[in-house]
């Protein structure tokens, strides 16, 4: 989960990911697997000049839309 103050865009982004995960139960599983993989490989931190977890989730959605 994310904690944010006065950031409506972050809330909308989280809601969007939630809606995508409700489309099919496998979406959430894939998202969590990719998120864990990125974390284990230390490539999920924007402050470390990597792409963020949110971006990884968008890549998962994009992949699923393309297949």
N, CA and C of each residue as an Amber inpcrd file, in Angstrom:
protein
   201
   0.8290000  -1.1710000   0.0000000   0.0000000   0.0000000   0.0000000
   0.8720000   1.2310000   0.0000000   0.3000000   2.3350000  -0.3970000
   0.9970000   3.6120000  -0.4340000   0.3330000   4.5570000   0.5420000
   1.1400000   5.4000000   1.1390000   0.6130000   6.4730000   1.9720000
   0.9590000   7.7770000   1.2710000  -0.0450000   8.5930000   1.0320000
   0.2120000   9.8670000   0.3800000  -0.7450000  10.9100000   0.9470000
  -0.2930000  12.1360000   0.9110000  -1.0830000  13.2440000   1.3990000
  -1.2550000  14.2570000   0.2780000  -2.4940000  14.6600000   0.0490000
  -2.8040000  15.6770000  -0.9500000  -2.2390000  15.3340000  -2.3220000
  -2.3490000  14.0690000  -2.6900000  -1.8510000  13.6300000  -3.9880000
  -2.9390000  12.8070000  -4.6620000  -3.8620000  13.4920000  -5.3050000
  -5.0030000  12.8310000  -5.9410000  -4.5790000  11.9000000  -7.0710000
  -3.4930000  12.2310000  -7.7510000  -3.0400000  11.3960000  -8.8630000
  -2.5940000  10.0210000  -8.3530000  -1.8990000   9.9920000  -7.2310000
  -1.4530000   8.7060000  -6.6670000  -2.6520000   7.8300000  -6.3080000
  -3.6890000   8.4420000  -5.7680000  -4.9030000   7.6920000  -5.4150000
  -5.5650000   7.1490000  -6.6820000  -5.6400000   7.9630000  -7.7180000
  -6.2320000   7.5290000  -8.9880000  -5.4000000   6.3990000  -9.6050000
  -4.0760000   6.5090000  -9.5430000  -3.2050000   5.4670000 -10.0850000
  -3.4160000   4.1470000  -9.3550000  -3.4990000   4.1940000  -8.0460000
  -3.7360000   2.9770000  -7.2640000  -5.0920000   2.3720000  -7.5880000
  -6.0850000   3.2130000  -7.7600000  -7.4260000   2.7300000  -8.1200000
  -7.4160000   2.0620000  -9.4820000  -6.6720000   2.6470000 -10.4090000
  -6.5800000   2.0730000 -11.7540000  -5.9560000   0.6780000 -11.7020000
  -4.8690000   0.5220000 -10.9700000  -4.2390000  -0.7940000 -10.8440000
  -5.1840000  -1.7960000 -10.1930000  -5.9310000  -1.3390000  -9.2180000
  -6.9000000  -2.2220000  -8.5610000  -7.9630000  -2.6910000  -9.5500000
  -8.4670000  -1.7760000 -10.3540000  -9.4830000  -2.1380000 -11.3440000
  -8.9450000  -3.1650000 -12.3360000  -7.7080000  -2.9610000 -12.7890000
  -7.1050000  -3.9340000 -13.6950000  -6.9800000  -5.2990000 -13.0270000
  -6.6020000  -5.3120000 -11.7640000  -6.4150000  -6.5870000 -11.0790000
  -7.7330000  -7.3240000 -10.8590000  -8.8440000  -6.6180000 -10.8970000
 -10.1480000  -7.2530000 -10.7240000 -10.6850000  -7.8790000 -12.0120000
 -10.0860000  -7.5490000 -13.1480000 -10.5460000  -8.0830000 -14.4310000
 -10.3790000  -9.6020000 -14.4720000  -9.2540000 -10.0740000 -13.9760000
  -8.9530000 -11.5070000 -13.9960000  -8.0590000 -11.7920000 -12.7930000
  -8.3220000 -12.8600000 -12.0810000  -7.5460000 -13.1530000 -10.8680000
  -6.0610000 -13.3600000 -11.1580000  -5.7260000 -13.7330000 -12.3780000
  -4.3240000 -13.9680000 -12.7310000  -3.5280000 -12.6720000 -12.8590000
  -4.2250000 -11.5650000 -13.1070000  -3.5430000 -10.2740000 -13.2500000
  -2.8300000  -9.9150000 -11.9550000  -3.5210000 -10.0280000 -10.8490000
  -2.9110000  -9.6820000  -9.5610000  -1.7240000 -10.5870000  -9.2700000
  -1.8530000 -11.8660000  -9.5530000  -0.7470000 -12.7980000  -9.3250000
   0.4740000 -12.4160000 -10.1510000   0.2570000 -12.0830000 -11.4080000
   1.3700000 -11.6800000 -12.2610000   1.9840000 -10.3740000 -11.7710000
   1.1510000  -9.4310000 -11.3910000   1.6610000  -8.1580000 -10.8790000
   2.5370000  -8.3870000  -9.6440000   2.0750000  -9.1880000  -8.7200000
   2.8260000  -9.4360000  -7.4960000   4.1290000 -10.1940000  -7.7810000
   4.0870000 -11.1060000  -8.7370000   5.2870000 -11.8500000  -9.1130000
   6.3340000 -10.9170000  -9.7240000   5.9130000 -10.0620000 -10.6250000
   6.8350000  -9.1100000 -11.2560000   7.3740000  -8.1340000 -10.2140000
   6.5120000  -7.6630000  -9.3360000   6.9450000  -6.7320000  -8.2920000
   7.9990000  -7.3920000  -7.3950000   7.7800000  -8.6330000  -6.9950000
   8.7480000  -9.3540000  -6.1590000  10.0540000  -9.5790000  -6.9120000
   9.9670000  -9.9600000  -8.1860000  11.1600000 -10.1850000  -9.0030000
  11.9880000  -8.9070000  -9.1030000  11.3300000  -7.7810000  -9.3830000
  12.0370000  -6.5070000  -9.4980000  12.6910000  -6.1220000  -8.1710000
  11.9900000  -6.3820000  -7.0870000  12.5460000  -6.0710000  -5.7660000
  13.7830000  -6.9280000  -5.4700000  13.6990000  -8.2090000  -5.7810000
  14.8320000  -9.1080000  -5.5380000  16.0530000  -8.7210000  -6.3600000
  15.8150000  -8.1730000  -7.5530000  16.9200000  -7.7570000  -8.4260000
  17.3050000  -6.2870000  -8.2300000  16.6690000  -5.6560000  -7.2430000
  16.9560000  -4.2620000  -6.8810000  16.8350000  -3.3140000  -8.0790000
  15.7460000  -3.5040000  -8.8340000  15.4950000  -2.6390000  -9.9970000
  14.0910000  -2.0320000  -9.9280000  13.6510000  -1.6990000  -8.7180000
  12.2920000  -1.1770000  -8.5630000  12.2460000   0.1320000  -7.7770000
  13.3180000   0.8800000  -7.7970000  13.3510000   2.1050000  -7.0000000
  13.6970000   3.3020000  -7.8810000  12.7500000   4.2000000  -8.0300000
  12.9880000   5.3920000  -8.8470000  14.0930000   6.2550000  -8.2510000
  14.1870000   6.2950000  -6.9360000  15.2340000   7.1140000  -6.3110000
  16.6330000   6.5500000  -6.5580000  16.7080000   5.2700000  -6.9420000
  17.9910000   4.6430000  -7.2940000  18.1950000   4.6130000  -8.8060000
  17.4370000   5.4590000  -9.5210000  17.5170000   5.5850000 -10.9820000
  17.0770000   4.3230000 -11.7290000  16.1470000   3.6080000 -11.1210000
  15.4880000   2.4710000 -11.7700000  14.0200000   2.8600000 -11.9480000
  13.2780000   2.0160000 -12.6300000  11.8580000   2.3370000 -12.7560000
  11.1250000   1.9280000 -11.4830000  10.0520000   2.6120000 -11.1980000
   9.3100000   2.3960000  -9.9570000   8.4320000   1.1470000 -10.0390000
   7.9460000   0.7210000  -8.8840000   7.0160000  -0.4110000  -8.8360000
   5.7620000  -0.1160000  -9.6460000   5.2960000   1.1260000  -9.5850000
   4.1100000   1.5020000 -10.3570000   4.3630000   1.3370000 -11.8550000
   5.5460000   1.7010000 -12.2930000   5.8890000   1.5530000 -13.7150000
   5.9480000   0.0830000 -14.0990000   6.5010000  -0.7550000 -13.2160000
   6.5030000  -2.1900000 -13.4860000   5.0770000  -2.7110000 -13.6560000
   4.1590000  -2.2290000 -12.8170000   2.7650000  -2.6670000 -12.9180000
   2.1440000  -2.2210000 -14.2370000   2.4930000  -1.0190000 -14.6840000
   2.0080000  -0.5530000 -15.9800000   2.5640000  -1.3930000 -17.1190000
   3.8030000  -1.8290000 -16.9990000   4.3780000  -2.7080000 -18.0130000
   3.6640000  -4.0540000 -18.0490000   3.2790000  -4.5630000 -16.8910000
   2.5070000  -5.8070000 -16.8340000   1.1750000  -5.6230000 -17.5650000
   0.4940000  -4.5360000 -17.2750000  -0.8040000  -4.2690000 -17.9240000
  -0.6190000  -4.1260000 -19.4390000   0.4090000  -3.3910000 -19.8370000
   0.6720000  -3.2240000 -21.2650000   0.9270000  -4.5830000 -21.9390000
   1.7370000  -5.4120000 -21.3060000   2.0080000  -6.7430000 -21.8270000
   0.7170000  -7.5340000 -21.9880000  -0.1310000  -7.5090000 -20.9720000
  -1.3830000  -8.2600000 -21.0240000  -2.3270000  -7.7180000 -22.0850000
  -2.2720000  -6.4440000 -22.3550000  -3.1100000  -5.8580000 -23.4020000
  -2.6220000  -6.2580000 -24.7870000  -1.3190000  -6.5470000 -24.8980000
  -0.7380000  -6.8810000 -26.2040000  -0.8690000  -8.3520000 -26.5750000
  -0.9780000  -9.2140000 -25.5630000  -1.0350000 -10.6480000 -25.9020000
  -2.4530000 -11.0850000 -26.1980000
